[in-house]
Amino acid sequence: MKTIITGTGSYIPTTVKRNADFLDATFYNEKNTLFPNSNEIIIKKFKAITGIEERRYLKPEMNSSDMAIIAANIAIKESGIDKESLDYIIVAQNFGDISYGSDQSDFLPSVASKIKYGLGIENPNCVGYDVVFGCPGWIQGLIQANIYIKSGEAKKCLVIGTETLARVVDPYDRDSMIYADGAGAVVVEGSESDTDSNGILSTAAQTFTKEEAFYLFYGKSFNPNVAQNINYIKMHGRKIYEFALTNVPKAMKIALDKSGVSIDDVSKVLIHQANEKMDEAIVARFYKLYNKEMPKGIMPMTINKYGNSSVATVPTLLDEIRKENLENHQINKGDILLFASVGAGMNINAVVYKY
């Protein structure tokens, strides 16, 4: 049994927040003091490291589940399946629905249940649940769907990644410029065809907690002059960078070696859009594990215009390429794709997929 992606969809919010829009921001550091540099210098350095020029924010009247419903409907329509035939709806998310202007997450009911309701699916045997796995959540959902299909537990699954990170950031933290909103979805189906060699070839997943568990965490505002009763997403950026460069290439290698595919046959590496320089370094180190140089054009990127939308970055990237919306990038039948991600937990995963 092979697990095949038969439809993709995404929702990219329409509100654009450019780097220049942060020129009037007030940034404090982790010591609760103002940065000595001007915002022009801060933003210039930020762009050089992350590659981000702009990001997308969701409209105030919408929530994370609303984005996901739109992306899911597109994926379902493209796959051609009857939505009532879905066995599982697996939703990767980390903060639930957060209404605009609110400081409280809404997990009741689960985001997956809200999405199933919004899709109008009546079949009670279609099971919906959330995956909280940090930024690698969508890939982990794909891994779970693959297990269900290969075991015979399911024939069709909808795997979604949706997040509104812009609603959980400390506006006084310069890292707030990294985060964005978005949603991506895929329909995966089981195939027993002997003539079809495409589908998921192998997977790998790891969790590191000995020293790494709290590299990403919930913390107070860096601004000592505002109320300290609200928590925001925070991170130890340098530690995450070093951790990712050391461990993500190894996990990618585990997945590729399990697949039996040669490194020379990999067509695209679709890596979580977290930080352009970090992602480039990860993929370069991955190739060095095989004594190879990283090929030009192997790693398509959307972070420059979409920012880091957590669980949505990989599925939206996949959808952009499949719909030929990303310049100089396309996917052809027989191409080998390597999905990879790293994030809170600290979690790492990878999937090798033949298109």
C-alpha positions in Angstrom: 0.0 0.0 0.0 1.3 3.4 -1.0 0.3 6.8 0.5 -0.2 9.3 -2.3 -1.0 13.0 -2.2 -4.0 13.5 -4.5 -4.9 17.1 -3.8 -3.4 20.2 -2.2 -4.7 23.6 -1.1 -3.6 26.6 0.8 -4.8 30.0 2.1 -2.4 32.9 2.2 -3.7 35.8 4.2 -4.1 39.1 2.2 -2.9 41.6 4.8 0.8 42.3 4.0 3.1 43.5 6.8 6.4 44.8 5.3 9.7 45.3 7.1 9.3 49.1 6.8 6.1 48.8 8.9 8.3 48.0 11.9 10.3 51.2 11.7 8.1 52.8 14.4 8.1 49.8 16.7 9.7 49.8 20.1 12.0 46.8 20.7 13.3 45.5 24.0 15.8 42.7 24.6 15.6 39.8 27.0 17.1 42.0 29.7 14.1 44.3 29.4 16.2 47.2 28.1 15.9 49.0 24.8 18.3 48.1 22.0 21.0 50.7 21.4 20.7 50.4 17.6 18.1 52.2 15.5 15.2 50.2 14.0 16.7 50.8 10.6 19.8 48.8 11.6 17.8 46.2 13.5 15.6 45.6 10.4 18.5 45.5 8.0 20.3 42.9 10.1 17.0 40.9 10.5 16.5 40.8 6.7 20.1 39.7 6.1 19.7 36.8 8.5 16.1 35.6 7.9 15.5 36.6 4.3 12.1 38.0 5.3 11.0 41.1 3.5 7.3 40.9 4.3 4.8 38.6 6.0 1.1 37.9 5.9 -1.4 38.5 8.7 -5.0 37.1 8.8 -7.9 39.5 8.7 -9.4 40.3 12.1 -12.7 38.7 11.4 -11.1 35.3 10.6 -9.5 32.6 12.8 -7.0 29.8 12.2 -9.8 27.3 11.6 -11.4 29.5 8.9 -8.2 29.5 6.9 -7.9 25.8 7.3 -11.5 25.2 6.0 -10.7 27.2 2.8 -7.4 25.4 2.2 -9.1 22.0 2.9 -11.9 22.7 0.5 -9.4 23.4 -2.3 -7.5 20.2 -1.6 -10.6 18.1 -1.4 -11.9 19.5 -4.7 -8.6 19.0 -6.4 -8.4 15.3 -5.2 -11.9 14.6 -6.6 -12.9 12.6 -3.5 -16.3 12.7 -1.7 -15.5 14.6 1.5 -17.8 12.1 3.4 -15.3 9.3 2.4 -12.5 10.8 4.6 -11.4 8.6 7.4 -9.3 11.1 9.3 -8.8 14.9 9.5 -5.4 15.5 11.1 -4.8 19.1 12.0 -1.4 20.4 12.9 -1.6 23.6 15.1 -0.1 24.8 18.3 -2.2 27.7 19.7 -5.8 26.9 18.7 -8.1 29.6 17.5 -7.2 33.0 18.8 -9.7 35.7 18.1 -8.2 39.0 17.0 -7.4 41.2 20.0 -7.8 38.3 22.4 -5.1 36.9 24.7 -6.8 33.5 25.1 -6.6 30.4 23.0 -9.7 28.5 22.1 -9.2 24.8 22.0 -12.9 23.8 22.7 -13.9 22.2 20.6 -10.7 21.1 18.9 -9.6 22.9 15.8 -10.1 19.7 13.8 -13.7 19.5 15.0 -14.3 23.1 14.0 -12.9 22.3 10.6 -15.0 19.2 10.1 -18.1 21.2 11.1 -17.1 24.0 8.6 -16.6 21.4 5.8 -20.1 20.1 6.5 -18.9 16.5 6.9 -21.6 14.4 8.6 -19.9 11.0 8.6 -19.2 10.2 12.3 -16.5 7.7 11.2 -14.5 10.6 9.9 -12.3 11.2 13.0 -10.8 14.7 13.5 -8.0 15.5 15.9 -5.3 18.0 16.5 -1.5 17.5 16.5 0.5 19.8 18.7 4.1 19.1 17.6 5.6 22.6 17.0 6.5 23.7 13.5 7.0 20.1 12.3 3.3 19.3 13.1 2.1 19.1 9.5 4.9 16.7 8.5 4.1 14.6 11.6 0.4 14.6 10.6 1.5 13.3 7.2 3.6 10.6 8.9 0.5 9.6 11.0 -1.7 9.5 7.9 0.9 7.2 6.2 0.8 4.8 9.2 -3.0 4.7 9.1 -3.1 4.0 5.4 -0.3 1.4 5.4 -1.9 -0.5 8.3 -5.3 -0.6 6.6 -6.9 1.6 9.3 -7.7 4.3 6.7 -8.0 4.9 3.0 -8.3 8.7 2.8 -6.9 11.4 5.1 -7.0 15.1 5.1 -3.8 16.6 6.7 -3.8 20.3 7.5 -1.3 22.8 8.9 -2.8 26.1 10.1 -1.5 28.8 12.4 -1.9 32.5 13.4 1.5 33.1 15.0 1.1 36.9 14.5 -1.5 36.7 17.3 0.9 35.2 19.9 3.9 37.5 19.5 5.2 40.1 21.9 5.1 43.3 19.8 8.1 44.6 21.8 10.3 41.6 20.8 12.2 42.0 17.6 11.6 38.2 16.9 8.0 39.2 16.3 9.0 40.2 12.8 9.6 36.5 12.0 6.1 35.2 12.5 3.2 35.1 10.2 -0.2 33.4 9.5 -1.2 30.8 6.9 -2.8 27.4 6.2 -2.0 24.5 3.9 -3.8 21.2 3.4 -3.3 17.9 1.5 -5.5 14.9 0.8 -3.6 11.6 0.9 -5.0 8.3 -0.3 -4.0 4.7 -0.3 -3.1 3.0 -3.6 -2.4 -0.7 -4.2 -1.5 -0.2 -7.8 1.6 -2.2 -8.9 2.2 0.2 -11.8 2.3 3.3 -9.5 5.6 3.8 -7.8 4.9 7.3 -6.4 3.9 8.1 -2.8 5.6 8.3 0.6 8.8 6.2 0.5 10.1 6.7 4.0 9.9 8.8 7.2 11.9 9.8 10.2 11.0 11.7 13.4 12.8 12.6 16.6 12.2 14.5 19.9 15.0 16.0 21.9 14.3 17.1 25.5 17.4 16.5 27.6 18.5 20.1 27.2 16.4 21.3 24.3 12.8 21.1 25.5 12.5 24.8 26.4 14.4 26.3 23.5 11.0 27.6 22.4 8.7 28.6 25.3 5.9 30.9 26.5 7.2 34.0 28.3 6.4 37.5 29.4 6.7 40.7 27.3 10.2 42.1 27.1 8.7 45.5 27.8 8.8 46.0 31.6 6.3 48.8 31.4 3.3 46.7 30.2 1.2 44.2 32.0 3.0 41.0 32.7 0.0 38.7 32.9 0.1 37.6 29.3 2.5 35.1 27.8 3.9 35.2 24.3 6.0 32.9 22.0 9.7 33.2 22.9 12.8 31.5 21.8 16.5 31.0 22.4 17.4 31.8 18.8 21.1 30.9 19.0 20.5 27.6 20.7 17.9 26.7 18.1 20.2 27.6 15.3 23.0 25.5 16.6 20.7 22.6 17.4 19.1 22.6 14.0 22.4 22.7 12.1 23.6 19.7 14.1 20.5 17.5 14.1 18.2 18.2 11.2 20.6 17.1 8.5 21.1 13.8 10.4 17.3 13.2 10.5 17.0 14.0 6.8 19.8 11.4 6.1 17.9 8.8 8.2 14.8 9.2 6.1 16.7 9.3 2.8 18.8 6.2 3.6 15.6 4.3 4.6 14.1 5.1 1.2 16.9 3.6 -0.8 17.0 6.7 -3.0 20.3 8.2 -4.0 21.1 11.7 -2.8 21.7 12.6 -6.5 18.1 11.7 -7.3 16.6 14.3 -4.9 14.7 16.9 -6.9 13.6 19.3 -4.2 14.1 19.8 -0.5 10.9 21.4 1.0 12.1 22.5 4.4 10.2 24.5 7.0 10.5 28.1 6.2 12.0 29.3 9.6 15.0 31.3 8.7 16.6 31.6 5.3 20.3 31.4 6.4 19.5 28.6 8.8 17.7 26.6 6.2 20.4 27.0 3.7 23.0 25.9 6.2 20.9 22.8 7.1 20.5 21.7 3.6 24.2 22.4 2.8 25.2 20.3 5.8 22.8 17.5 4.7 24.6 17.3 1.4 28.0 17.3 3.0 27.0 14.1 4.9 27.2 12.5 1.5 30.3 14.5 0.5 28.3 16.5 -2.0 27.7 20.2 -2.6 24.2 21.6 -2.3 22.8 21.8 -5.9 21.5 25.2 -7.0 17.8 25.6 -6.9 17.3 22.5 -4.7 15.6 24.4 -1.9 12.6 26.6 -3.0 11.8 29.4 -0.5 8.7 31.5 0.2 9.8 33.0 3.6 10.9 36.2 1.9 7.2 37.2 1.2 5.2 34.9 3.6 7.4 34.8 6.8 7.4 31.9 9.2 3.8 30.5 9.5 4.9 27.4 11.5 3.0 24.3 10.5 1.7 26.0 7.3 5.1 26.7 5.7 5.7 23.2 4.1 2.2 22.5 2.8 1.7 26.0 1.4 5.1 25.8 -0.3 4.1 22.4 -1.8 0.9 23.9 -3.0 2.6 27.0 -4.5 4.9 24.8 -6.5 2.2 22.4 -7.7 0.1 25.3 -8.9 3.2 26.8 -10.6 3.0 30.0 -8.5 6.7 29.9 -7.5 9.0 31.3 -10.1 11.7 28.9 -11.4 10.3 25.9 -9.5 8.1 23.1 -10.7 7.5 19.4 -9.8 7.4 16.7 -12.4 6.2 13.1 -12.3 8.9 10.9 -10.8 10.6 13.7 -8.9 11.9 12.9 -5.4 10.8 15.4 -2.7 12.3 15.6 0.7 10.2 17.3 3.4 11.9 18.4 6.6 11.1 20.5 9.6 12.4 21.5 13.1 10.6 23.2 15.9 9.3 23.4 19.5 9.7 20.3 21.5 12.4 20.2 20.2 11.0 18.1 17.4 12.5 17.1 14.0 11.1 15.1 11.2 11.4 14.3 7.5 9.5 12.5 4.7 10.8 11.2 1.4 8.1 11.4 -1.3 8.1 10.3 -4.9 5.9 12.5 -7.0 
